Amino acid sequence: MRHYLGLVCAVLLLTTSCATRRQGALVHRQPVQTLSVSEQRKYDYFFLEAMRMKHKRAYDTAFSLLQHCLEIHPGASSALYEMAQYYLFLRQVPQGQASLEKAVAADPDNYWYSQGLAALYRQQDETEKAIRLYEAMVVRFPDRRDPLLNLLDLYNRQESYTQVIATLNRLEKKMGKNEQLTMEKFRIYLQMKNDKKAFQEIESLVREYPMDMHYQVMLGDVYLEHGKTQEAYEVYQKVLSVEPDHAMALFSMASYYEQVGQTDLYKQQLDTLLLNKKVDSDTKVNVMRQLIVGNGGEEKDSLEIINLFERMMKLDTEDAQIPMLYAQYLLSKNMEAASIPVLEQIVQIDPTNKAARLMLVSSAVKKEDYKQIIKVCEPGIEASPEALEFYYYLAIAYNQAEQPDSVLRVCNKALTQVDGLTKKEIVSDFYSMMGDVYHTKKQMPEAYAAYDSALVYNPANIGALNNYAYYLSVERRDLDKAEEMSYKTVKAEPKNATYLDTYAWILFEKGNYAEARIYIDEAVKNDATKSGVIIEHCGDIYFMVGDVDSALKYWKQALEAGSDSKMLKRKIETKKYIAE
């Protein structure tokens, strides 16, 4: 219960947020009761024992001990505060509030008691009580900002704008003049329809920091936003006369030209900003983002945006930020082909740019271009050795390229990057790929060891379960184990023709021909590829259940489907099943 009470306290404290000044304390200080030395010793003993019981989560005992403390000393703020937490946890709010009020009255100089009570008032929507208490706290705790901030929030909610301004002024005295407070006062004056005062606030910030061009531009932006175009123009020109390459002023000047309808000057100003080597890339990226999604979310002309990007990329060939934004823009426009050379430029500039490289991989995967995947992922695993995605796609690409040794090399290299945070499913997939490769190399002990490892990391790796089971059945060994593994795949994907065929074939090898026929029929029915192997297996199983005519029909279909079985033609000629 100690944990929950702590949580209640935290919630109470966190719900306190914002503040200004009204006279009149909410809770009056109570006369201090003087205890004798003996009574004080007794109180301290029982209170400490209550805290010890609370720590041990013996909450009933702790509660009783606190009650005893209050019998000794009814006005003890520490016991009253602790009792309040119990009442509040038990949702007995009136009792909890009463205890907190008594605690604050007994010890008004304890900040946390007052903070907790004020938060409770707010939680109970007793706004006026909260305001009076916060105002008292502002006086009592002059070094604390939180009461003022809480008052600011409450006055804002009440739309008591005069009090909001007064509170902001008090905060300004404590914190000094700053942009955040000034902009808030500006906003409030506008709410009060006092435009003159609103602009005076921004102007006062400029006077306070005359050498800070940022505030000058901000003043111009405020003018421009409120239709004072001439004033805005004069401010921007003043800034640019001092700092010709000031990025904010250049962009604001462009906004001015756009607002007054001077389109040619607007475009010229954008060029001055975006094609300026003295303007940093972060600023250019932010400007381009604003251009892409303009006022009201309306996007500017795509050709205009693309033209700007192209010119910017010719100017700066060493920073990847602009090309990255350009590539993202092209992809958002479904211009994937156009994004490829941009993405390639990004990984040339910054080989460690994982996002750009993954976009290139994604495009190559869609095209099933394994040569491109290899081209992108080989340098990828060198530049970002911790990125297992590149190893994974690279291993698959090498497998498609029929380079088994390269698959093993990549998988083994990937496994050296595995740590405690790596997803076990990914590790399992690498071992599964290795098992498949070892099988193609006829290294069956290594293949089975790899599959075992794959299933240790992920017992539900369906691909590994199926291949492992099938290869065991082909060798006619460990058939019970093979059947158990194969059944898991069929249960997971009951319409998968490959898994159904594997299970049917294992049953066939175990001599369960009738049951095998049920599953091979399902395999044939669900096989959209018309696999020669599955059809031949169907013929083999039908032969063993005594249906020779059907067996012969399926064998002939398997031959037409391109089965490369060595014994298939002899089966057709002899009309008998012949084991491989």
C-alpha positions as CSV (number, residue, x, y, z in Angstrom):
1,M,0.0,0.0,0.0
2,R,3.0,2.3,0.5
3,H,3.5,2.2,-3.3
4,Y,-0.1,3.3,-4.0
5,L,0.0,6.1,-1.4
6,G,3.2,7.3,-3.0
7,L,1.5,7.3,-6.4
8,V,-1.4,9.3,-5.0
9,C,1.0,11.9,-3.7
10,A,2.8,12.0,-7.1
11,V,-0.6,12.5,-8.9
12,L,-1.5,15.3,-6.4
13,L,1.8,17.0,-7.0
14,L,1.8,16.6,-10.8
15,T,-1.8,18.0,-11.2
16,T,-0.5,21.3,-9.8
17,S,0.3,23.5,-12.7
18,C,0.1,27.4,-13.0
19,A,-0.5,31.1,-11.1
20,T,-1.2,35.5,-9.7
21,R,-2.0,37.5,-6.6
22,R,-5.2,37.8,-4.5
23,Q,-5.2,38.7,-0.8
24,G,-6.4,36.4,1.9
25,A,-5.0,33.1,3.0
26,L,-7.3,30.1,2.7
27,V,-6.1,28.2,5.8
28,H,-5.4,30.1,9.1
29,R,-2.4,29.1,11.1
30,Q,-3.5,27.1,14.2
31,P,-2.0,27.8,17.6
32,V,0.9,25.5,18.2
33,Q,0.2,23.0,21.0
34,T,3.1,22.6,23.3
35,L,3.9,19.0,24.4
36,S,5.8,18.0,27.4
37,V,9.2,16.3,26.8
38,S,7.6,13.0,27.8
39,E,4.6,13.5,25.4
40,Q,6.9,14.6,22.6
41,R,9.1,11.5,23.0
42,K,6.0,9.3,23.0
43,Y,4.6,11.0,19.9
44,D,8.0,10.6,18.0
45,Y,8.1,6.9,18.9
46,F,4.7,6.1,17.7
47,F,5.0,8.2,14.5
48,L,8.3,6.6,13.6
49,E,6.8,3.2,14.3
50,A,3.9,4.1,12.0
51,M,6.3,5.0,9.2
52,R,8.2,1.7,9.8
53,M,4.9,-0.2,9.5
54,K,4.0,1.7,6.4
55,H,7.4,0.8,4.9
56,K,6.7,-2.9,5.7
57,R,3.2,-2.5,4.0
58,A,1.5,-3.2,7.3
59,Y,-1.0,-0.5,6.5
60,D,-3.7,-1.3,9.0
61,T,-1.2,-1.2,11.8
62,A,0.3,2.1,10.5
63,F,-3.1,3.7,10.3
64,S,-3.9,2.7,13.9
65,L,-0.5,4.1,15.1
66,L,-1.2,7.4,13.3
67,Q,-4.6,7.6,15.0
68,H,-2.8,7.1,18.3
69,C,-0.3,9.9,17.4
70,L,-3.2,12.2,16.9
71,E,-4.7,11.3,20.3
72,I,-1.3,12.4,21.8
73,H,-1.0,15.5,19.6
74,P,-4.3,16.3,17.7
75,G,-2.6,19.2,15.8
76,A,0.5,17.3,14.6
77,S,1.0,18.3,11.0
78,S,3.1,15.2,10.1
79,A,0.5,12.7,11.4
80,L,-2.4,14.7,9.8
81,Y,-0.6,14.7,6.4
82,E,0.1,11.0,6.5
83,M,-3.6,10.3,7.5
84,A,-4.7,12.4,4.6
85,Q,-2.8,10.2,2.2
86,Y,-4.6,7.1,3.6
87,Y,-8.0,8.8,3.3
88,L,-7.4,9.9,-0.3
89,F,-6.2,6.4,-1.3
90,L,-9.4,5.0,0.2
91,R,-11.3,7.6,-1.8
92,Q,-12.6,9.2,1.4
93,V,-12.0,12.7,-0.1
94,P,-13.8,14.8,2.6
95,Q,-11.8,13.2,5.4
96,G,-8.6,13.5,3.4
97,Q,-9.2,17.1,2.5
98,A,-10.0,17.9,6.1
99,S,-6.8,16.3,7.3
100,L,-4.7,18.1,4.7
101,E,-6.3,21.5,5.6
102,K,-5.4,20.8,9.3
103,A,-1.9,19.9,8.3
104,V,-1.4,23.1,6.4
105,A,-3.0,25.2,9.2
106,A,-0.6,23.5,11.7
107,D,2.5,24.0,9.5
108,P,1.8,26.6,6.7
109,D,5.5,26.9,6.1
110,N,5.7,23.3,4.7
111,Y,5.6,23.8,1.0
112,W,4.6,20.2,0.2
113,Y,1.6,20.3,2.5
114,S,0.3,23.4,0.8
115,Q,1.1,22.1,-2.7
116,G,-0.7,18.8,-2.0
117,L,-3.8,20.6,-0.7
118,A,-3.9,23.1,-3.6
119,A,-3.6,20.2,-6.1
120,L,-6.5,18.5,-4.3
121,Y,-8.6,21.6,-4.6
122,R,-7.9,21.7,-8.3
123,Q,-8.8,18.0,-8.6
124,Q,-12.1,18.7,-6.9
125,D,-12.8,21.7,-9.1
126,E,-12.6,24.0,-6.1
127,T,-10.9,26.7,-8.2
128,E,-11.4,29.7,-5.9
129,K,-10.0,27.8,-2.9
130,A,-7.0,26.7,-5.1
131,I,-6.4,30.3,-6.2
132,R,-6.5,31.7,-2.7
133,L,-4.1,29.0,-1.4
134,Y,-1.6,29.6,-4.4
135,E,-1.7,33.3,-3.8
136,A,-0.8,32.7,-0.1
137,M,2.0,30.4,-1.3
138,V,3.4,33.1,-3.6
139,V,3.8,35.3,-0.5
140,R,5.0,32.5,1.8
141,F,7.4,30.9,-0.6
142,P,8.9,33.8,-2.7
143,D,11.6,31.7,-4.2
144,R,9.2,29.2,-5.7
145,R,7.9,29.7,-9.3
146,D,5.4,26.8,-9.3
147,P,2.6,28.7,-7.4
148,L,2.8,31.5,-9.9
149,L,2.7,29.1,-12.8
150,N,-0.3,27.3,-11.3
151,L,-2.1,30.6,-10.9
152,L,-1.3,31.5,-14.5
153,D,-3.0,28.3,-15.6
154,L,-6.1,28.8,-13.4
155,Y,-6.5,32.5,-14.4
156,N,-6.2,31.5,-18.0
157,R,-8.9,28.9,-17.6
158,Q,-11.1,31.5,-16.0
159,E,-10.3,34.0,-18.8
160,S,-9.3,36.4,-16.0
161,Y,-7.0,38.2,-18.4
162,T,-6.1,41.1,-16.1
163,Q,-5.0,38.6,-13.5
164,V,-3.1,36.7,-16.2
165,I,-1.1,39.8,-17.1
166,A,-0.4,40.6,-13.5
167,T,0.9,37.1,-12.9
168,L,3.0,37.2,-16.0
169,N,4.5,40.5,-14.8
170,R,5.3,38.9,-11.4
171,L,7.0,36.0,-13.3
172,E,8.9,38.4,-15.4
173,K,10.3,40.1,-12.2
174,K,11.5,36.7,-11.0
175,M,12.8,35.3,-14.3
176,G,13.7,38.4,-16.3
177,K,12.3,39.4,-19.7
178,N,12.2,36.5,-22.1
179,E,10.6,35.4,-25.3
180,Q,8.1,32.9,-23.8
181,L,6.6,35.3,-21.3
182,T,6.6,38.2,-23.8
183,M,4.7,36.1,-26.4
184,E,2.2,35.0,-23.8
185,K,1.6,38.6,-22.8
186,F,1.3,39.5,-26.5
187,R,-1.3,36.7,-26.9
188,I,-3.3,37.8,-23.9
189,Y,-3.4,41.5,-24.9
190,L,-4.7,40.4,-28.3
191,Q,-7.4,38.4,-26.5
192,M,-8.2,41.6,-24.6
193,K,-8.5,43.5,-27.9
194,N,-5.6,45.7,-26.8
195,D,-3.5,45.7,-29.9
196,K,-1.4,48.7,-28.8
197,K,-0.3,46.9,-25.6
198,A,0.3,43.7,-27.5
199,F,2.8,45.3,-30.0
200,Q,4.4,47.2,-27.2
201,E,5.3,43.9,-25.5
202,I,7.2,42.7,-28.5
203,E,8.8,46.1,-29.0
204,S,9.9,46.1,-25.4
205,L,11.7,42.7,-26.0
206,V,13.5,44.2,-28.9
207,R,14.6,47.2,-26.7
208,E,15.7,44.8,-24.0
209,Y,18.0,42.9,-26.4
210,P,18.8,45.4,-29.2
211,M,21.7,43.3,-30.6
212,D,19.7,40.1,-30.9
213,M,18.4,40.0,-34.5
214,H,16.2,37.1,-33.7
215,Y,13.8,39.3,-31.7
216,Q,13.9,42.0,-34.4
217,V,12.8,39.4,-37.0
218,M,10.2,38.1,-34.6
219,L,8.8,41.7,-34.3
220,G,8.6,41.9,-38.1
221,D,6.8,38.6,-38.3
222,V,4.2,39.8,-35.7
223,Y,3.7,42.9,-37.8
224,L,3.3,40.9,-41.0
225,E,0.9,38.4,-39.4
226,H,-1.3,41.2,-38.3
227,G,-1.3,43.1,-41.6
228,K,1.3,45.8,-40.7
229,T,3.2,45.0,-43.9
230,Q,5.1,48.3,-44.1
231,E,6.3,48.1,-40.5
232,A,7.4,44.4,-41.2
233,Y,9.3,45.4,-44.3
234,E,11.2,48.1,-42.5
235,V,12.2,45.7,-39.7
236,Y,13.4,43.1,-42.1
237,Q,15.4,45.6,-44.1
238,K,17.0,46.9,-40.9
239,V,18.1,43.4,-39.9
240,L,19.4,42.5,-43.4
241,S,21.4,45.8,-43.5
242,V,23.2,44.6,-40.4
243,E,23.4,40.8,-41.3
244,P,22.8,40.3,-45.0
245,D,22.8,36.5,-44.6
246,H,20.5,36.3,-41.6
247,A,18.5,33.2,-42.5
248,M,15.3,34.1,-40.5
249,A,15.2,37.6,-42.0
250,L,15.7,36.2,-45.6
251,F,12.9,33.8,-45.2
252,S,10.6,36.4,-43.5
253,M,11.4,38.8,-46.4
254,A,10.3,36.0,-48.8
255,S,7.0,35.7,-46.8
256,Y,6.5,39.4,-47.1
257,Y,6.9,39.4,-50.9
258,E,4.5,36.4,-51.1
259,Q,1.9,38.2,-48.9
260,V,2.0,41.4,-50.9
261,G,1.7,39.5,-54.2
262,Q,5.2,40.2,-55.6
263,T,5.7,36.7,-57.0
264,D,9.0,37.3,-58.8
265,L,10.6,38.9,-55.8
266,Y,9.3,36.1,-53.6
267,K,11.0,33.4,-55.8
268,Q,14.2,35.5,-56.0
269,Q,14.2,35.9,-52.2
270,L,13.8,32.1,-51.8
271,D,16.8,31.6,-54.1
272,T,18.8,34.1,-52.0
273,L,18.1,32.0,-49.0
274,L,18.2,28.4,-50.3
275,L,21.1,28.8,-52.6
276,N,23.2,30.6,-50.0
277,K,26.2,28.6,-48.8
278,K,26.3,30.7,-45.6
279,V,22.9,29.5,-44.6
280,D,23.1,26.3,-42.6
281,S,21.4,23.0,-43.8
282,D,19.1,22.8,-40.8
283,T,17.5,26.2,-41.7
284,K,17.2,25.2,-45.4
285,V,15.5,21.9,-44.4
286,N,13.0,23.8,-42.2
287,V,12.3,26.3,-44.9
288,M,11.7,23.5,-47.5
289,R,9.4,21.7,-45.1
290,Q,7.3,24.9,-44.7
291,L,7.3,25.3,-48.5
292,I,6.1,21.7,-49.0
293,V,3.2,22.3,-46.6
294,G,2.3,25.9,-46.8
295,N,-0.3,27.9,-44.9
296,G,-3.4,25.9,-44.1
297,G,-1.7,22.7,-45.2
298,E,-2.0,23.5,-48.9
299,E,1.0,22.1,-50.7
300,K,2.9,24.3,-53.2
301,D,3.4,23.2,-56.9
302,S,5.4,19.9,-57.1
303,L,7.4,21.0,-60.1
304,E,8.4,24.2,-58.2
305,I,9.5,22.2,-55.2
306,I,11.4,19.7,-57.3
307,N,13.2,22.5,-59.2
308,L,14.3,24.0,-55.9
309,F,15.6,20.7,-54.6
310,E,17.6,20.1,-57.8
311,R,19.3,23.4,-57.7
312,M,20.1,23.1,-54.0
313,M,21.7,19.6,-54.5
314,K,24.0,21.0,-57.2
315,L,25.1,23.7,-54.8
316,D,25.9,21.4,-51.8
317,T,27.2,17.9,-52.5
318,E,28.5,17.1,-49.0
319,D,25.4,17.4,-46.8
320,A,22.9,14.6,-46.8
321,Q,20.0,16.5,-45.1
322,I,18.6,18.2,-48.2
323,P,18.9,15.1,-50.4
324,M,17.2,13.0,-47.7
325,L,14.2,15.4,-47.5
326,Y,14.1,15.4,-51.4
327,A,14.0,11.6,-51.5
328,Q,11.2,11.5,-48.9
329,Y,9.3,14.1,-50.9
330,L,9.7,12.1,-54.2
331,L,8.5,8.9,-52.5
332,S,5.5,10.8,-51.0
333,K,4.7,11.7,-54.6
334,N,5.0,8.0,-55.8
335,M,8.1,9.0,-57.8
336,E,10.2,6.0,-56.6
337,A,12.3,5.8,-59.8
338,A,13.3,9.4,-59.5
339,S,14.2,8.9,-55.8
340,I,16.8,6.1,-56.5
341,P,19.7,8.4,-57.8
342,V,19.0,10.8,-54.9
343,L,19.2,7.9,-52.3
344,E,22.3,6.7,-54.0
345,Q,23.8,10.1,-53.6
346,I,22.9,10.2,-49.9
347,V,24.7,6.9,-49.2
348,Q,27.7,8.2,-51.1
349,I,27.8,11.3,-48.9
350,D,27.0,9.4,-45.7
351,P,27.5,5.6,-45.9
352,T,26.1,5.2,-42.4
353,N,22.7,6.7,-43.4
354,K,20.7,3.6,-42.6
355,A,17.3,5.0,-43.6
356,A,18.4,5.9,-47.1
357,R,20.0,2.5,-47.6
358,L,16.9,0.7,-46.4
359,M,14.8,2.7,-48.9
360,L,17.2,1.5,-51.7
361,V,16.9,-2.1,-50.4
362,S,13.1,-1.8,-50.3
363,S,13.0,-0.7,-53.9
364,A,15.3,-3.5,-55.0
365,V,13.2,-6.1,-53.1
366,K,10.1,-4.9,-54.9
367,K,11.8,-5.4,-58.2
368,E,13.3,-8.7,-57.1
369,D,16.6,-7.3,-58.2
370,Y,19.1,-9.4,-56.1
371,K,22.1,-7.9,-57.9
372,Q,21.0,-4.4,-56.7
373,I,20.4,-5.8,-53.2
374,I,23.9,-7.1,-53.1
375,K,25.3,-3.8,-54.4
376,V,23.5,-1.8,-51.6
377,C,23.9,-4.2,-48.7
378,E,27.6,-5.2,-49.0
379,P,28.8,-1.7,-48.2
380,G,25.9,-1.4,-45.8
381,I,27.2,-4.1,-43.5
382,E,30.6,-2.5,-43.5
383,A,29.2,1.0,-42.7
384,S,26.5,-0.1,-40.2
385,P,27.7,-3.5,-38.9
386,E,25.1,-3.5,-36.2
387,A,22.2,-3.3,-38.7
388,L,21.1,-6.9,-39.1
389,E,18.5,-6.0,-41.8
390,F,21.3,-5.6,-44.3
391,Y,22.8,-9.0,-43.5
392,Y,19.3,-10.6,-43.8
393,Y,18.5,-9.2,-47.3
394,L,22.1,-9.8,-48.4
395,A,21.9,-13.4,-47.4
396,I,18.6,-13.8,-49.3
397,A,20.1,-12.1,-52.4
398,Y,23.2,-14.4,-52.4
399,N,20.9,-17.4,-52.0
400,Q,19.0,-16.2,-55.1
401,A,22.3,-15.7,-56.9
402,E,23.2,-19.3,-56.0
403,Q,26.3,-18.3,-54.0
404,P,25.9,-20.6,-51.0
405,D,29.3,-19.8,-49.5
406,S,28.5,-16.1,-49.6
407,V,25.2,-16.9,-47.7
408,L,27.1,-18.7,-45.0
409,R,29.7,-15.9,-44.8
410,V,27.1,-13.3,-44.4
411,C,25.0,-15.3,-41.8
412,N,28.1,-16.1,-39.7
413,K,29.1,-12.4,-39.8
414,A,25.6,-11.4,-38.8
415,L,25.6,-13.8,-35.8
416,T,28.7,-12.0,-34.4
417,Q,26.6,-8.9,-34.1
418,V,23.9,-10.6,-32.0
419,D,23.5,-9.4,-28.4
420,G,21.0,-9.6,-25.6
421,L,18.7,-7.0,-27.3
422,T,18.5,-8.8,-30.6
423,K,15.2,-10.3,-31.4
424,K,15.4,-14.1,-31.2
425,E,13.3,-14.5,-34.3
426,I,15.9,-12.8,-36.3
427,V,18.7,-15.0,-35.0
428,S,16.5,-18.0,-35.7
429,D,16.1,-16.9,-39.4
430,F,19.8,-16.7,-39.9
431,Y,20.3,-20.2,-38.6
432,S,17.5,-21.4,-40.7
433,M,19.1,-20.0,-43.9
434,M,22.3,-21.6,-42.9
435,G,20.5,-25.0,-42.6
436,D,19.1,-24.6,-46.1
437,V,22.5,-23.8,-47.5
438,Y,24.2,-26.7,-45.8
439,H,21.5,-29.0,-47.2
440,T,22.3,-27.8,-50.8
441,K,26.0,-28.5,-50.1
442,K,25.0,-32.0,-48.9
443,Q,26.5,-31.3,-45.4
444,M,23.6,-32.8,-43.5
445,P,25.1,-32.9,-40.0
446,E,25.8,-29.1,-40.3
447,A,22.3,-28.6,-41.7
448,Y,20.6,-30.3,-38.8
449,A,22.8,-28.5,-36.3
450,A,21.8,-25.2,-37.8
451,Y,18.1,-26.1,-37.8
452,D,18.4,-27.2,-34.1
453,S,19.9,-23.7,-33.3
454,A,17.1,-22.0,-35.3
455,L,14.5,-23.8,-33.2
456,V,16.3,-23.1,-29.9
457,Y,15.9,-19.3,-30.7
458,N,12.4,-19.6,-32.1
459,P,10.5,-22.9,-31.6
460,A,7.8,-21.6,-33.9
461,N,10.0,-21.0,-36.9
462,I,7.7,-22.6,-39.5
463,G,10.2,-22.6,-42.3
464,A,12.9,-24.3,-40.3
465,L,10.4,-26.8,-38.9
466,N,9.2,-27.8,-42.4
467,N,12.6,-28.1,-44.0
468,Y,14.1,-29.9,-41.1
469,A,11.2,-32.4,-41.1
470,Y,11.2,-32.9,-44.8
471,Y,15.0,-33.6,-45.0
472,L,14.7,-36.1,-42.2
473,S,11.9,-37.9,-44.0
474,V,14.0,-38.0,-47.2
475,E,16.7,-39.7,-45.2
476,R,14.1,-41.9,-43.6
477,R,15.4,-41.1,-40.1
478,D,13.9,-39.7,-36.9
479,L,10.5,-39.9,-38.4
480,D,8.6,-39.4,-35.1
481,K,10.5,-36.2,-34.6
482,A,9.9,-35.2,-38.2
483,E,6.2,-35.9,-37.8
484,E,6.0,-33.8,-34.7
485,M,7.7,-30.8,-36.3
486,S,5.7,-31.1,-39.5
487,Y,2.4,-31.2,-37.7
488,K,3.2,-27.9,-36.1
489,T,3.5,-26.3,-39.5
490,V,0.2,-27.8,-40.8
491,K,-1.5,-26.6,-37.7
492,A,-0.1,-23.1,-38.1
493,E,-0.9,-22.9,-41.9
494,P,-3.5,-25.6,-42.8
495,K,-3.8,-24.4,-46.4
496,N,-0.1,-24.3,-47.2
497,A,0.5,-26.9,-49.9
498,T,4.2,-27.3,-49.2
499,Y,3.6,-28.0,-45.5
500,L,0.7,-30.4,-46.2
501,D,3.0,-32.3,-48.7
502,T,5.8,-32.6,-46.2
503,Y,3.4,-34.0,-43.5
504,A,1.8,-36.4,-46.0
505,W,5.2,-37.6,-47.1
506,I,6.3,-38.3,-43.5
507,L,3.1,-40.3,-42.9
508,F,3.9,-42.2,-46.1
509,E,7.4,-43.0,-45.0
510,K,5.9,-44.2,-41.7
511,G,3.5,-46.5,-43.5
512,N,0.3,-44.5,-42.6
513,Y,-0.9,-44.5,-46.2
514,A,-4.6,-43.8,-45.6
515,E,-3.9,-40.8,-43.5
516,A,-1.2,-39.7,-45.9
517,R,-3.7,-39.6,-48.7
518,I,-6.0,-37.2,-46.8
519,Y,-3.2,-34.7,-46.5
520,I,-1.8,-35.1,-50.0
521,D,-5.3,-34.5,-51.4
522,E,-5.4,-31.2,-49.5
523,A,-1.9,-30.4,-50.7
524,V,-2.8,-30.9,-54.4
525,K,-6.1,-28.9,-53.9
526,N,-4.2,-25.9,-52.3
527,D,-1.2,-26.0,-54.7
528,A,-1.6,-23.1,-57.0
529,T,1.9,-23.7,-58.6
530,K,1.0,-27.3,-59.7
531,S,4.3,-28.6,-58.3
532,G,5.6,-31.7,-60.0
533,V,7.0,-33.0,-56.6
534,I,3.7,-32.7,-54.9
535,I,1.8,-34.4,-57.7
536,E,4.4,-37.2,-57.9
537,H,4.1,-37.7,-54.1
538,C,0.3,-37.9,-54.6
539,G,0.8,-40.7,-57.2
540,D,3.2,-42.6,-54.8
541,I,0.6,-42.4,-52.0
542,Y,-2.3,-43.5,-54.2
543,F,-0.3,-46.5,-55.3
544,M,0.3,-47.6,-51.7
545,V,-3.4,-47.4,-50.9
546,G,-4.1,-49.7,-53.9
547,D,-5.4,-47.1,-56.4
548,V,-3.0,-47.8,-59.3
549,D,-5.0,-46.0,-62.0
550,S,-5.0,-42.8,-60.0
551,A,-1.3,-43.3,-59.2
552,L,-0.5,-43.6,-62.9
553,K,-2.6,-40.5,-63.7
554,Y,-0.7,-38.4,-61.1
555,W,2.7,-39.7,-62.2
556,K,2.0,-38.7,-65.8
557,Q,0.8,-35.2,-64.6
558,A,4.0,-34.9,-62.5
559,L,6.1,-35.6,-65.7
560,E,4.2,-33.0,-67.6
561,A,4.7,-30.5,-64.7
562,G,8.5,-31.0,-65.1
563,S,9.3,-33.2,-62.1
564,D,13.0,-34.2,-62.3
565,S,12.6,-37.3,-60.3
566,K,15.0,-40.0,-61.5
567,M,12.5,-42.8,-61.0
568,L,9.4,-41.1,-62.4
569,K,9.6,-42.5,-65.9
570,R,10.3,-46.0,-64.5
571,K,7.2,-45.7,-62.3
572,I,5.1,-44.9,-65.3
573,E,6.6,-47.7,-67.4
574,T,6.4,-50.4,-64.7
575,K,3.2,-49.0,-63.1
576,K,4.8,-49.5,-59.8
577,Y,6.1,-47.3,-57.0
578,I,10.0,-47.3,-56.9
579,A,11.7,-45.7,-54.0
580,E,14.4,-43.1,-54.8
